[in-house]
Amino acid sequence: MKVVEMKEATASLAAYARKVATEPVVITRAGRPVAALFSVANIDPENVSLSSNPQFLSILERSWARLKSEAPVSEADMRRRFKAKR
């Protein structure tokens, strides 16, 4: 991963886009990440879009919080709930 301080990020966007073919590029301000460039060659557009969608990320956070706060459901309980057969 290449890390570039914003003040030093003077190359063209095209140059950074060529660089991400081999490694991600993280742009920082005062040492803190503010942007990242990475190849999406093997990633579908929906995943790229969802990974930065605030509404979707909020849903994920609520889901993880709920999962942590509730007792796990056993396989047997799940099968009973959905009347599934082996």
Protein Blocks (a to p, Z undefined) as FASTA:
>chain_A
ZZddfklmmbcfklmmmmmmmoccdddeehiafbdcddfklccfklmmmmmgmklmmmmm
mmmmmmmmpccddfklmmmmnopaZZ
